[in-house]
Structures are given as C-alpha cells and as structure tokens.
Amino acid sequence: MNGLRRISRREFLQRTGQAGGGLVFALSVGAGCSRTPDTDAAPVSAAATDAFMPNVYVNIRTDGIVEIVCHRSEMGQGIRTCLPQVIADELDADWDRIELKQALGDEKYGDQNTDGSTSIRRHFDLLRGAGATAREMLIAAAAAEWGVPASECATREHAVHHEASGRSAGYGDLVALTDGVAAPESPTFKDPANYRYIGKSLDTIDGFAMSVGAANYGIDTTLPGMLHASIERCPTHGGAVAAFDATAAKAVPGVVDVIRLPDPEAGKAPGFLPLGGIAVLATNTWSAMQGRAALEIEWAPGPNGAYDSEKYREELAASSQKEGRIVLDRGDVAGALASAARTHSADYYAPHLAQAPMEPPAALAQVGDDGCDVWSCTQNPQATRDTVAGLLGIDKTRVRAHVTLLGGGFGRKSKPDFAAEAAWLSRESGQPVKVTWTREDDLRHGYFHSVSAQHLEAGLDGAGKVTGWHHRTAFPSIGSTFDVNAAGPSGGELGLGFTDIPYAIPNLRMEACDAKPHVRIGWLRSVCNIYHAFAISSFADELAHLAKTDPPAFLKQLLGEPRRVDPADDGAEYGNYGQGLDTHPIDTGRIAQVLDTVAGMAGWGRRMPPGSGLGIAVHRSFLSTVGVVAEVAADTDGRMRVVEMWMAIDAGLVVNPDRVKAQLEGAGIFGMSLALHGEMSATDGAIVQGNFDTYPVVRMSEAPRAIHTHILPVDAPPGGVGEPGVPPVAPAIANAWFAATGSRLREMPFRKAGIT
C-alpha cells in the first residue's frame, strides 16, 4: 500500500480531535487501526496445573491473581464490575489483584441472557457461593498444611491467616496445596456487616477503556482477510425477494460478491433467524454499502404488505372496547360500576417503539472445519450459539459465541439474527464475514416493542373512594415471534404491570384482548410495563382529581393497608419475574414507602409557578419499586419543558449504589424519549422511521436540569435495576402536564399533541 494503511473511523476521529469534543488522544504511528478478537478471552481450563479453579466463575493463579469470569454482557450498566464485586467480597480478594474474563456462550454458566434485570437478582447467591466455595477450600488447604482446624483460620486481604500461630499464606501460595480438597456442599456466606465491596460504589472496570476509545465493541472486531457485508432486506415483515439484478453492485470497486440469503419460510414464526434479502460483500464497509445501494430488487411484500399502523390503531382501540378474556377477577365489577356515585372512563394508546441502541447490531463470523466462531455485541451468547448452530446444521458444541462490549442493548441484542447472518455468509463465501447494520437497518428491521390500546373504567362512591375498576388491554404478543398462532397477550406479558396491580379495590376485573401482529415483536427495556404503567398511573391521577384528593394521598388510599398481594388469589396467572413471592413479595407497604420518599424529595405540596406542575407515579416491576415525580412547565408558546425529575427506588440489597443511580438517571432520559418522541409507524407494510431525525431521542437541550435519585435502604434480597426506572416516567410527566395546564395526555408520544 506504499506505506499507507487503512484507519478506522474511530482512530480518524481520535486523531482529528472530534471524538472527545476536541480532546485528542495521542496514538503512535504504528498503532493498529482496529481490534482483533481477544483469543485469551475464554477462561483457563480447569485442568491447568498452575491454577486453582474451584468452579466455572473463579480461577486463582500461582502468582496470586484471581481470574473472575463474567457470564453476562456489559452494555453500559456496569455488570462486568458488579458481578466481580460479589465474588471478590465473598473470597476476601484484593480488588487490585482481580482480572476479569468474559465467558463464551455455554450452559455451564447457567442463564447468560442479560435481559429482564436478572444479572444480580437471580445470581447474587450463586456468585456469593462461587466466592465462598473458593474461600473455604483455600482455608481447608492451609489448615491441612499447618495441621490446625479450619475453624481456627480466616481470610482477609487475599490471604489465609491462623491467628494463634501467626502463620499466613497468600492465595497464590496455596494453589499447589488445593489438589484433593473437596468443595463444601453448602459454603457459609459472610456476615453482611463485613462486606468490603458489596454495597460500595466502585469505579467500573471498563470505564477508562471506554473513555479513551480502547474498548472493544462488536462493531470494532476484525479478522485478517475478512469481508464486510451490508444487507438489503425486504421492507415488509415476511416479504421476500421476487427478482434482483446485481450487475451494477458488482461493478462497484471493492465489491467481492453478492449473495442472496434464504427467504423467510412462509407460515413460520421468525424467531431469531435472518430476514433474508441480498448481501453485498466487499473489502470495506463503504464499498459494501455503495454496492448495496446499486442493487436492483423487486420485492414480494408478503402477508403484511398492507399494514398501516394508523388503521391498525383503530382496530386495537375497537378491540379494547369489546369484552376480552378475563385474566383477573375480584368481586362484582359490573355491580360496582352500576351503583357508583360517579363513573369515569379513559382510553390510552402507546405505539410501536424501537430499542435504538447507539451501536447498531454487528457481528463477525468465521466458519471452518472446526465449526464456527462468532463475535458479536450480544446480550445472549447461548441464543447466539443455538441459532447459529441450527442455521448451519451443526452441533452447538462446534459454535463458539464470543461476547464483545455492547454500545447499548435495551433488549435488541438478545435476539441474534445479525450474528446468524454473519455465520451464514461466512459459510457461503468461505471467508470471515462481518455484518454491520446501519441505523436505518436497525430501526426498520428490528424487533419492535408492541403497540397497545387500553380502556379503563372506574366507579367512585360519594366519598371519592374507588369501588370498582375495569381494565382492558390489547396488544400483539411477543409470543408471535416464536409461535405463528400466538395472537394475544400471554400470562407472562400480562404479569408485567397488569395482573400484578397492587390496588386494594374491592371490585376489580382485568381483561386481555387479542391482536394480530404485523411486525416482529420483541422486548424493549421494561417491556409491557411501559404502556401498562402509563395507563394505570395516569388513570389513577385522573381519579384523584375527580375525587378532589391530593394524588399521593389518593395513591396511598388505592394501595390500602400494608399487605402482600398474590394475583393468583384473584385467578391470575402470575410468574413474579421468575422468582417466588415469598422472597420477592408484592408488598404495598414498601410501595407506599417509595411513594412517600419520592414525594418528600420533590417537596410535594409546595406552591408552583403559574404554568408549572408536579406529577407523580409509582410502579413495581422486575421485583423493584420506583417512584417518579416530574416537574413540568408550559412555556409561553405552549411547549412542554421537563424542568426537573426525582426518582426513588426500593431494589432491596444494592451491590453498587453508583451503578444504580446511573441506571435511574439513564431510565429517566430513556423514559422521557419514549414519552415525548417515541413512535415507530408503518405505511404499506414498511416502517417509516429510519434515523434519529424521524425517531428522536431526548437532546441535551430537552433534558431536565437535574435528575435526583435516592436508593431506599431495605433489608431484602436484590431486585432488578436496569428496567424498573422506565415505566413511571411517562405517567409522571403526563400527570405533571395536567397539573400545569389542565390538559390530559392519553397518547404516547406526547409530541402528537403538539407540545414538544
């Protein structure tokens, strides 16, 4: 290349000072322009003779370094810091002598799907056990060597100590003595009073690398000789290629090949399989994209070619007005409404939404005689492994799913269709292939958050107390992505903010109404809680004003006396996010405490300036409760301005408070983006939005001047953190807008009302 070399977009921005707002990071002239896969990312073998590996999460080397395996995916939430905090604390390891290893996709680690706010709440005791097991085995090894009872030994500061004799041994020195030491059946956990790391705000392990552009994301990964692929997919879900001409595409300099992917199988649920289309393979991304733009394709639009989201909205609204499937029933709702001193009804609507992570999906795959290696920004490496194996027709043990950092995920990257595309194209081309989705690809061909229409009715007695509540929800199911016969909401989806309603209303009926899907439906951060919390918390505020009762007091009245709620008592199918109600109860006392806390934080009841108002909402999801108060002002031109926001969370035990606060702040902005701007619409089966100009997110100029957060100190098992902050944001803003202007917002996004 005559002394020249290609440089990546990231390096170009770094060198020209654009990546950091003018801050230039010095790079050596010989620095690599991209990152190759880390071949040392997998943990060492348990059979290594120079290390002690008591379980799949911990490996202690003779130099004293403790390797901790992270089996979850890092997408900015700090999980590659929080999980090691748990293990290192139980192990009494020094934080500075920890090395983190990212796990491949493998069932031996248990659940690896970084979704549903499960990383801490489902694995806290598992990871404590991993650290405690290693600690007790090291103690046993030292005690046997010294000929003393293990009960007389203790660990601290990366060593085992026998206080009576003054002897001590570092962890590295004990590795050679662990052979033959049996693992304890039930290791003893530390007293929480002795925690060194759990409950502390430690800096993130990846923070510095992320700050200086050294972190390796899916979009950064490279292999020698790889090809870059850009794929043109059918605009409509379920459509296929009718005919195409690749002559002009092949004439683009750098284009190596044009390959047709398999069309979606008619009548089969999409799952995580590729969408089909035409792939252009080139020596660089630009050529691949230019070749793609030159393709001439005739599409067969398929069964969803006539999908129009505005017409579909009318269908959903009509469905929500009709009798649905009763999924929870308490008392006599019809009688309560008929005898009420006053009744009130309202209808709410939320459109399709997109996850829109800052890094669009990207994957690199290499298929060879020994199977397939795939590197991707995946939230679910096991699903990646299974999907790729099924598509290639090989055993999953021959697929190695490597996990890079994720530039955001929000649920999109737990669906590995993009990794499957790379693997299929690698096999067909005989070379490593990197598939990079554009922003437009991600928004127009993703797995969309379901659209929803809801109808609510309530009856109040003469004292303003709610005596009856009737609620219908209509939305196409996520289950349709995996089962073509799934039309309406499933029990699991209804347990996301609907059948787990905590209100002490004597007469309560919840109904689900079927709806046909026309796009791929997938989960997005907090899933069905978004539209269920919007409707329920907004409607509760409407009733409070009708009852002439202050909203926080009215919400406490709805919650009733402190008690534990079991939706099954009223006939509901309820899974409680996969965990028992005994350890993670729906506790109305705890919900009320969050409500009181956030109201106090915001100074609820203070005099507000003209054209300003406070709105409040509280919602339990993913085993945590979050309360939000929003302060909203109507500017002189009638536009909405979110002035300030307060957020309180009861998440039980918290591992890293700083990460929880960051998640709440992020949820505040994420929830604002959905409430104010979020909408994916379709015309003639094709998604209209394509980038952030048509699918806006909150800009800095729109952000509140502050988002105040508070973590309630609660002695309870850990709840979820990543998702629970989102649902109460939209109703808090909508309720604040009513307080400021007297106008109700019952449709998301609020910009449809012309106020943002």
C-alpha positions in Angstrom: 0.0 0.0 0.0 3.1 2.3 -0.5 3.4 2.9 3.2 -0.2 3.8 3.7 -2.6 1.9 5.9 -6.4 2.0 6.4 -7.5 3.6 9.6 -10.8 3.1 11.3 -13.4 5.8 11.8 -12.7 5.8 15.5 -9.0 6.4 15.0 -9.7 9.1 12.5 -11.9 10.9 15.0 -9.4 10.4 17.8 -6.6 11.8 15.7 -8.6 14.8 14.5 -10.0 15.6 17.9 -13.6 15.0 17.1 -14.3 12.0 19.3 -14.0 13.9 22.6 -15.1 17.4 21.8 -11.6 18.5 20.9 -9.6 16.3 23.3 -7.0 14.5 21.3 -5.6 11.2 22.5 -2.1 10.6 21.2 -1.6 7.4 19.2 1.6 6.0 18.0 2.1 6.0 14.2 2.2 2.2 14.3 -0.9 1.8 16.3 -3.4 -0.8 15.0 -6.5 0.8 13.4 -8.9 -1.9 14.6 -9.2 -4.6 17.2 -8.8 -8.3 16.5 -10.7 -10.8 18.6 -9.3 -11.5 22.0 -8.2 -15.1 21.8 -7.5 -15.1 25.6 -11.0 -14.1 26.5 -12.1 -17.6 27.4 -11.3 -18.7 31.0 -8.4 -21.1 31.5 -9.1 -24.8 31.6 -10.0 -26.4 34.9 -7.2 -28.9 34.1 -4.5 -26.3 34.3 -1.8 -27.4 36.7 -0.7 -23.9 37.7 -4.0 -22.7 38.9 -6.9 -23.5 41.2 -10.3 -23.4 39.6 -13.0 -24.4 42.2 -15.9 -23.5 39.9 -16.5 -22.0 36.5 -16.5 -18.4 37.8 -13.2 -18.4 39.7 -9.6 -19.3 38.8 -6.7 -18.5 41.1 -3.2 -18.5 39.6 0.1 -19.2 41.4 1.0 -15.5 41.0 -2.0 -14.7 43.2 -4.1 -13.2 40.5 -7.8 -14.1 40.8 -9.5 -14.5 37.5 -13.2 -13.9 37.7 -15.4 -15.0 34.8 -18.3 -12.7 33.9 -21.0 -14.7 32.2 -23.2 -11.7 31.5 -23.0 -9.0 28.8 -21.7 -5.4 29.5 -23.8 -2.8 27.8 -23.1 0.2 30.0 -24.9 -1.0 33.1 -21.7 -1.9 34.8 -22.3 -5.6 35.2 -18.7 -6.5 34.5 -17.9 -4.6 37.7 -20.9 -5.6 39.9 -20.6 -9.4 39.4 -16.9 -9.5 40.3 -17.7 -7.3 43.4 -19.9 -10.1 44.7 -17.4 -12.9 44.1 -14.4 -10.9 45.3 -16.2 -9.9 48.5 -17.0 -13.5 49.5 -13.5 -14.5 48.5 -11.9 -11.8 50.5 -9.8 -11.0 47.5 -8.0 -7.7 46.9 -9.7 -5.7 44.2 -6.4 -4.7 42.6 -5.4 -8.4 42.1 -8.6 -9.3 40.1 -8.6 -10.0 36.4 -11.8 -10.2 34.5 -12.5 -12.8 31.9 -15.5 -12.7 29.6 -17.3 -16.0 29.3 -18.2 -17.7 26.0 -21.7 -18.8 25.4 -22.0 -22.1 27.4 -24.8 -23.7 29.5 -22.3 -24.4 32.3 -22.6 -20.8 33.4 -26.4 -21.0 33.8 -28.5 -18.3 32.3 -26.5 -15.8 30.3 -29.3 -13.8 28.8 -28.5 -10.3 30.1 -32.2 -9.2 30.0 -35.0 -8.8 32.4 -32.9 -7.1 35.1 -31.8 -10.6 36.2 -28.0 -10.4 36.5 -27.9 -9.5 40.2 -31.3 -10.6 41.4 -31.0 -14.1 40.0 -27.3 -14.7 40.5 -26.5 -13.0 43.8 -26.4 -16.1 45.9 -24.9 -18.2 43.0 -21.9 -15.8 42.8 -21.6 -15.4 46.5 -21.5 -19.2 46.6 -18.7 -19.2 44.0 -16.6 -16.9 46.1 -17.4 -18.6 49.4 -16.6 -22.0 48.0 -13.1 -20.8 46.8 -12.5 -19.2 50.2 -13.4 -22.3 52.2 -11.3 -24.5 50.0 -8.3 -22.2 50.4 -8.8 -22.3 54.2 -9.1 -26.1 54.1 -5.8 -26.3 52.1 -4.0 -24.0 54.5 -5.3 -25.7 57.6 -4.3 -29.1 56.3 -0.8 -27.9 55.6 -0.4 -26.3 59.0 -2.1 -29.2 60.8 -4.7 -26.9 62.5 -8.5 -26.9 62.5 -10.0 -25.0 59.6 -12.3 -23.3 62.1 -9.2 -21.5 63.6 -8.3 -20.0 60.2 -9.7 -16.9 58.5 -9.3 -15.0 55.3 -8.5 -11.3 54.7 -6.6 -9.2 52.2 -6.0 -12.0 49.7 -4.5 -14.5 52.2 -5.5 -17.2 54.8 -4.4 -16.5 58.4 -4.0 -18.6 61.5 -4.1 -16.1 64.3 -3.0 -18.4 67.1 0.3 -19.2 65.4 0.7 -16.1 63.4 1.0 -18.0 60.2 -0.4 -16.8 56.9 -0.3 -17.7 53.2 -1.2 -15.8 50.1 -3.8 -17.2 47.7 -1.2 -17.8 45.1 1.0 -19.8 47.5 -1.9 -22.1 48.3 -2.7 -23.1 44.8 -0.4 -26.1 44.8 -2.0 -27.3 48.1 -5.6 -27.4 46.8 -5.3 -30.7 44.9 -7.7 -33.1 46.5 -9.5 -30.5 48.6 -13.2 -31.2 48.4 -15.6 -28.4 47.7 -18.1 -27.6 50.5 -21.6 -28.7 49.9 -23.1 -25.5 51.5 -20.4 -22.8 51.9 -21.1 -20.2 54.6 -21.7 -16.7 53.4 -20.0 -13.7 55.1 -21.9 -11.6 57.5 -23.1 -8.5 55.5 -21.6 -6.3 58.2 -18.2 -7.5 56.9 -18.7 -6.7 53.3 -15.8 -4.8 51.7 -17.2 -4.3 48.1 -20.9 -5.2 48.1 -22.8 -2.0 48.7 -19.9 0.2 47.7 -19.6 2.5 44.7 -16.6 1.1 42.9 -15.4 2.5 39.6 -16.4 0.4 36.6 -13.7 -1.9 35.3 -14.2 -0.9 31.7 -14.7 2.9 32.4 -11.2 4.0 31.4 -11.0 1.9 28.2 -14.5 3.2 27.2 -13.4 6.8 27.9 -10.3 6.7 25.7 -11.7 4.6 22.8 -9.8 1.4 23.7 -12.8 -0.7 24.5 -13.8 -3.4 22.1 -17.3 -3.4 20.8 -19.0 -5.7 18.3 -18.6 -3.0 15.6 -14.8 -2.9 16.3 -13.9 -6.6 15.9 -11.8 -7.6 12.9 -10.0 -10.7 11.5 -7.4 -10.9 8.8 -8.9 -11.3 5.3 -12.4 -10.7 6.4 -15.1 -9.3 4.2 -17.7 -6.6 5.1 -21.3 -7.3 4.4 -24.2 -4.9 4.0 -27.7 -6.4 3.5 -30.7 -5.1 1.8 -33.8 -6.6 3.4 -37.5 -6.6 2.4 -39.2 -3.5 3.7 -42.2 -5.6 4.9 -42.2 -8.3 7.6 -42.4 -11.7 6.0 -41.7 -10.4 2.5 -39.1 -12.0 0.1 -37.0 -11.3 -3.0 -39.0 -11.7 -6.2 -36.1 -10.9 -8.5 -32.9 -8.9 -8.4 -30.1 -7.7 -10.6 -26.6 -7.3 -9.0 -24.7 -6.2 -12.2 -24.3 -2.6 -11.0 -23.4 -3.7 -7.5 -20.7 -6.0 -8.6 -19.1 -3.1 -10.6 -18.5 -1.0 -7.5 -14.8 -1.0 -6.6 -14.1 -3.2 -3.6 -17.2 -5.4 -4.0 -16.2 -9.1 -4.0 -19.6 -10.9 -4.1 -23.3 -10.6 -4.0 -25.2 -13.4 -2.1 -28.9 -14.0 -1.7 -29.8 -15.1 1.8 -32.6 -17.6 2.3 -36.1 -16.1 2.3 -38.2 -16.4 5.4 -40.2 -19.6 5.4 -43.9 -18.9 4.8 -46.1 -19.6 7.7 -43.2 -20.0 10.1 -42.5 -17.7 13.1 -39.4 -15.6 12.6 -37.7 -16.5 15.8 -34.1 -15.2 15.7 -33.5 -16.3 12.1 -32.2 -13.9 9.4 -34.8 -11.9 7.5 -33.4 -12.8 4.1 -32.5 -10.3 1.4 -29.4 -9.6 -0.7 -26.0 -9.2 0.9 -23.2 -7.3 -0.8 -19.7 -8.5 0.4 -16.7 -6.2 -0.1 -13.2 -5.4 1.2 -14.5 -2.5 3.2 -17.8 -1.2 4.7 -18.1 1.7 2.3 -17.9 -0.4 -0.8 -20.4 -2.9 0.6 -22.8 -0.1 1.3 -22.3 1.5 -2.1 -22.8 -1.9 -3.8 -25.9 -2.4 -1.8 -27.3 1.0 -2.9 -26.7 -0.1 -6.6 -28.8 -3.3 -6.2 -32.0 -3.6 -8.3 -34.5 -5.6 -6.3 -38.2 -6.5 -6.9 -39.9 -7.5 -3.6 -42.8 -9.8 -2.9 -44.2 -7.9 0.1 -45.8 -11.0 1.7 -48.7 -11.1 4.2 -48.0 -7.8 5.9 -47.7 -5.6 2.8 -50.8 -3.7 3.5 -50.0 -3.0 7.2 -50.9 0.6 8.1 -50.2 1.5 11.7 -52.8 4.2 11.9 -55.6 1.9 10.6 -54.3 -0.8 13.0 -54.6 1.7 15.9 -58.4 1.9 15.2 -58.6 -1.9 15.2 -56.8 -2.1 18.6 -59.0 0.7 20.1 -62.1 -1.1 18.9 -60.8 -4.4 20.3 -60.2 -2.8 23.7 -63.9 -1.7 23.8 -65.2 -5.2 23.5 -65.3 -8.0 26.0 -62.0 -9.7 26.3 -60.5 -12.7 28.1 -60.8 -12.3 31.8 -57.4 -12.7 33.4 -58.1 -11.4 36.9 -61.5 -11.1 38.6 -62.3 -9.8 42.1 -65.8 -9.1 43.4 -68.6 -7.7 41.2 -67.3 -5.1 38.9 -70.5 -4.7 36.9 -72.5 -4.2 40.1 -69.9 -1.7 41.5 -70.0 0.4 38.4 -73.8 0.4 38.2 -74.1 1.5 41.8 -71.3 4.0 41.8 -72.0 7.6 42.7 -69.7 8.6 39.8 -68.1 6.7 37.0 -65.2 7.7 34.8 -63.5 6.1 31.7 -60.5 6.8 29.6 -58.6 5.3 26.7 -54.8 5.1 26.3 -52.6 4.4 23.4 -48.9 3.6 23.0 -47.3 3.0 19.6 -44.6 0.6 18.5 -41.2 1.6 19.8 -37.6 0.7 18.9 -34.7 0.0 21.2 -32.4 2.1 19.1 -29.1 1.4 20.9 -26.3 3.8 20.0 -24.3 0.9 18.5 -26.4 -0.9 15.8 -26.1 -4.7 15.7 -22.8 -6.0 14.4 -21.2 -9.5 14.2 -18.2 -11.2 12.8 -18.2 -14.9 12.0 -15.6 -17.4 10.7 -16.8 -20.8 9.6 -14.2 -23.5 9.2 -13.6 -27.2 9.5 -13.7 -27.0 13.3 -17.0 -25.2 13.4 -17.9 -21.6 13.7 -16.5 -18.7 15.8 -18.8 -15.7 16.0 -18.0 -12.4 17.8 -21.0 -10.1 18.4 -22.4 -7.5 20.7 -24.9 -10.0 22.0 -26.9 -9.9 25.2 -27.5 -13.7 24.9 -24.5 -15.7 23.8 -26.3 -19.0 24.4 -29.1 -18.0 22.0 -26.4 -16.9 19.5 -24.8 -20.3 19.8 -28.1 -22.2 19.4 -29.3 -20.0 16.5 -26.1 -20.2 14.5 -25.8 -24.0 15.1 -29.4 -24.5 13.9 -28.9 -22.3 10.8 -25.7 -24.0 9.8 -26.9 -27.5 10.7 -24.0 -28.3 13.1 -23.9 -29.3 16.7 -23.9 -26.3 19.0 -20.7 -27.5 20.7 -19.0 -26.5 17.4 -20.1 -22.9 17.8 -18.1 -20.6 19.9 -20.1 -17.4 20.7 -17.7 -14.7 21.8 -19.1 -11.6 23.6 -17.8 -8.1 23.0 -18.9 -5.0 24.8 -22.2 -3.6 23.8 -22.8 0.0 22.8 -26.3 -0.2 24.4 -28.8 -3.0 24.0 -32.2 -2.4 25.7 -33.3 -5.9 24.6 -32.5 -5.7 20.9 -29.2 -7.5 21.1 -30.6 -10.5 22.9 -32.0 -11.5 19.5 -29.0 -12.8 17.5 -30.4 -12.6 13.9 -27.5 -10.4 13.0 -24.9 -13.0 14.2 -26.7 -15.7 12.3 -26.5 -13.6 9.1 -22.7 -13.3 9.6 -22.3 -17.0 10.1 -24.4 -18.0 7.1 -22.5 -15.5 4.8 -19.1 -16.8 6.1 -20.0 -20.3 5.2 -21.2 -19.3 1.8 -18.2 -17.1 1.0 -15.6 -19.3 2.6 -14.1 -16.2 4.4 -14.7 -14.4 7.7 -17.6 -12.0 7.3 -18.5 -9.0 9.3 -22.1 -7.9 9.1 -22.8 -4.3 10.2 -26.3 -3.0 10.4 -26.9 0.7 9.7 -29.0 2.9 11.9 -31.8 2.6 9.2 -31.4 -1.2 9.2 -31.8 -1.3 13.0 -34.9 0.9 13.1 -36.7 -0.6 10.1 -35.9 -4.3 10.6 -35.7 -4.8 14.3 -38.0 -6.5 16.9 -40.4 -3.8 17.9 -42.0 -3.0 21.2 -45.6 -3.9 20.9 -48.3 -1.3 20.2 -51.1 -1.1 22.8 -54.6 0.2 23.3 -56.2 0.2 26.7 -59.6 1.0 28.0 -60.3 1.7 31.7 -63.5 2.4 33.7 -63.8 3.1 37.4 -66.6 3.8 39.9 -66.3 6.1 42.9 -68.5 6.3 45.9 -69.7 9.5 47.5 -66.5 9.9 49.5 -64.4 9.6 46.4 -63.2 6.1 47.1 -62.8 3.7 44.2 -65.2 0.9 44.5 -64.8 -0.7 41.0 -62.0 -0.9 38.4 -62.4 -2.4 34.9 -59.4 -2.5 32.6 -58.9 -4.0 29.1 -55.5 -4.2 27.3 -55.0 -5.1 23.7 -51.6 -5.7 22.1 -49.9 -8.2 19.8 -47.8 -10.7 21.7 -44.1 -11.2 21.8 -45.0 -14.9 21.6 -45.9 -14.3 17.9 -42.1 -14.1 17.2 -41.9 -17.8 18.2 -45.4 -19.1 17.5 -47.5 -18.1 14.5 -50.6 -19.0 16.4 -49.9 -16.5 19.2 -52.2 -13.6 18.7 -53.0 -12.0 22.1 -51.2 -11.3 25.3 -49.6 -14.2 27.2 -49.8 -14.6 31.0 -46.1 -13.6 31.3 -46.8 -10.4 29.5 -49.9 -9.6 31.5 -47.8 -10.1 34.6 -45.8 -7.0 33.5 -47.8 -4.3 35.2 -51.3 -5.6 34.6 -52.4 -8.6 36.6 -49.9 -7.6 39.4 -51.9 -4.3 40.0 -51.4 -3.7 43.8 -54.5 -1.7 44.5 -56.9 -2.6 47.3 -60.0 -2.2 45.2 -62.9 -4.5 46.2 -64.2 -5.0 42.7 -61.6 -5.4 40.0 -61.6 -7.0 36.6 -58.7 -7.2 34.1 -59.2 -8.4 30.6 -56.9 -9.2 27.7 -57.9 -8.6 24.1 -56.3 -10.4 21.2 -54.4 -8.6 18.5 -52.7 -9.8 15.3 -49.0 -9.0 14.8 -47.7 -7.4 11.5 -44.0 -6.9 12.5 -41.5 -8.8 14.6 -42.4 -8.2 18.2 -39.7 -8.2 20.8 -38.9 -7.0 24.3 -37.6 -3.5 25.0 -36.4 -2.1 28.3 -39.2 -2.8 30.9 -41.4 -4.4 28.2 -45.2 -4.3 28.8 -44.8 -2.3 31.9 -44.3 0.8 29.7 -47.9 1.0 28.5 -49.5 -0.6 31.5 -47.9 1.8 33.9 -48.7 4.7 31.6 -52.4 3.8 31.6 -52.8 2.8 35.2 -50.8 5.6 36.8 -52.4 8.2 34.5 -55.9 6.9 35.2 -55.2 6.9 39.0 -54.3 10.6 38.7 -57.4 11.3 36.8 -59.5 9.7 39.5 -57.6 11.6 42.2 -58.6 14.9 40.7 -62.2 13.8 40.3 -62.2 12.8 43.9 -60.6 16.1 44.8 -57.8 14.3 46.6 -54.1 15.0 46.5 -52.6 12.4 44.1 -50.0 10.9 46.6 -52.8 10.6 49.2 -55.1 9.1 46.7 -52.5 6.5 45.6 -51.9 5.5 49.2 -55.7 5.0 49.5 -55.6 2.8 46.4 -52.7 0.8 47.9 -54.7 0.3 51.1 -53.2 -1.1 54.3 -49.8 -2.7 54.1 -50.2 -6.2 52.9 -48.8 -8.8 50.5 -50.6 -9.3 47.2 -50.9 -12.6 45.3 -52.6 -12.2 41.9 -53.4 -15.9 41.9 -55.9 -15.2 44.7 -58.0 -13.5 42.0 -57.4 -16.1 39.4 -54.5 -14.6 37.6 -51.6 -16.5 36.1 -48.6 -14.8 37.6 -44.9 -15.6 37.4 -43.4 -12.8 39.5 -40.5 -12.4 37.1 -39.4 -16.0 37.7 -38.9 -15.7 41.4 -41.0 -16.6 44.5 -43.5 -14.2 46.1 -42.2 -15.4 49.5 -38.8 -13.7 48.9 -39.9 -11.0 46.5 -43.4 -10.1 47.5 -45.8 -7.5 46.1 -45.6 -5.5 49.3 -47.9 -2.5 49.3 -46.2 -1.1 52.4 -42.9 -1.0 50.6 -44.6 0.6 47.6 -46.1 3.2 49.8 -42.7 3.9 51.4 -41.3 4.6 47.9 -44.2 6.9 47.2 -43.7 8.9 50.4 -40.0 9.1 49.8 -40.1 10.5 46.3 -42.9 12.9 47.2 -40.8 14.2 50.0 -37.7 14.5 47.7 -39.6 16.7 45.3 -41.2 18.9 48.1 -44.7 17.8 47.1 -47.3 20.4 48.0 -45.1 23.4 47.6 -46.5 26.4 45.7 -45.7 26.1 41.9 -45.2 29.0 39.5 -48.0 29.7 37.0 -47.9 27.2 34.1 -45.9 24.7 36.1 -47.0 21.5 37.8 -45.8 18.3 39.6 -46.8 14.8 38.6 -46.3 11.6 40.5 -46.3 7.9 39.6 -45.1 4.8 41.4 -44.7 1.3 39.8 -43.4 -2.1 40.8 -41.6 -4.1 38.1 -38.8 -6.6 37.9 -39.1 -7.0 41.7 -38.3 -3.4 42.5 -40.4 -0.4 43.0 -39.6 3.1 41.5 -41.4 6.3 42.3 -41.0 9.3 40.0 -42.0 13.0 40.4 -41.7 15.2 37.4 -41.8 19.0 37.3 -43.2 20.3 34.0 -43.6 23.8 32.7 -45.6 25.0 29.8 -43.6 27.7 28.0 -45.2 30.8 26.6 -45.5 29.1 23.2 -47.4 26.2 24.8 -44.4 23.8 24.5 -43.6 21.3 27.3 -40.4 21.6 29.3 -39.5 18.9 31.8 -37.8 21.1 34.4 -36.7 18.6 37.0 -37.2 14.9 38.0 -37.0 13.0 41.2 -36.6 9.2 41.4 -36.6 6.8 44.3 -36.1 3.1 44.2 -36.6 0.1 46.5 -34.4 -2.5 44.9 -33.6 -4.5 48.1 -29.9 -5.1 48.6 -27.8 -3.0 46.2 -24.3 -4.1 45.1 -23.0 -0.9 43.6 -25.0 2.3 44.5 -23.3 4.4 41.9 -24.4 2.0 39.1 -28.0 2.0 40.5 -28.1 5.8 40.4 -26.7 5.9 36.9 -29.3 3.3 35.8 -32.1 5.5 37.3 -30.7 8.6 35.6 -30.5 6.7 32.3 -34.0 5.4 32.8 -35.2 8.9 33.3 -33.9 10.0 29.9 -34.9 6.8 28.2 -38.4 7.1 29.6 -38.6 10.7 28.5 -37.5 9.8 25.0 -40.3 7.2 24.7 -42.9 9.5 26.3 -42.1 12.7 24.4 -40.9 11.3 21.0 -41.0 7.6 20.6 -43.1 6.2 17.7 -42.5 3.6 15.0 -45.2 3.7 12.3 -45.8 1.7 9.2 -47.3 2.5 5.8 -47.8 -0.2 3.1 -46.1 -2.6 5.5 -42.9 -0.6 5.7 -41.5 1.2 8.7 -41.4 4.9 8.1 -38.8 6.0 10.6 -35.1 5.5 9.7 -32.8 7.5 11.9 -32.8 9.9 14.9 -34.3 12.7 12.7 -37.5 10.7 12.5 -37.2 8.7 15.7 -35.9 11.4 18.1 -34.4 10.8 21.5 -34.1 13.5 24.2 -31.5 16.0 23.3 -29.3 17.8 25.9 -31.4 20.9 25.4 -34.5 19.0 26.5 -33.0 17.2 29.5 -34.1 18.2 33.0 -31.8 20.5 34.8 -31.4 17.6 37.3 -32.5 14.1 37.9 -32.3 13.5 41.7 -32.1 9.8 42.8 -32.4 8.0 46.1 -31.9 4.4 47.0 -34.1 3.2 49.9 -32.1 1.2 52.4 -34.1 -2.0 52.5 -33.1 -5.3 54.1 -34.4 -7.6 51.4 -33.0 -9.7 48.5 -31.8 -7.8 45.4 -34.4 -6.7 42.9 -33.9 -5.6 39.3 -32.4 -2.2 38.5 -31.9 -1.8 34.7 -35.6 -1.7 33.8 -37.8 -0.6 36.7 -36.9 3.1 36.3 -38.6 3.5 32.9 -42.3 2.7 33.4 -43.3 5.5 35.9 -41.6 8.3 33.9 -44.2 8.8 31.2 -47.2 8.9 33.5 -45.4 11.3 35.9 -44.8 13.7 33.1 -48.3 13.4 31.8 -49.7 14.0 35.2 -47.5 17.0 35.7 -48.7 18.4 32.4 -52.2 18.2 33.6 -51.3 19.9 36.9 -49.6 22.7 34.8 -52.2 23.1 32.1 -55.4 21.2 32.9 -55.0 19.1 29.7 -54.7 15.3 29.8 -52.3 13.3 27.7 -53.5 9.8 27.0 -51.5 9.0 23.9 -47.8 8.4 23.5 -45.7 10.1 22.2 -46.7 13.4 23.7 -45.4 15.3 20.6 -48.5 14.1 18.8 -50.4 16.7 20.9 -48.1 19.3 19.5 -46.5 20.2 22.8 -42.9 19.0 22.4 
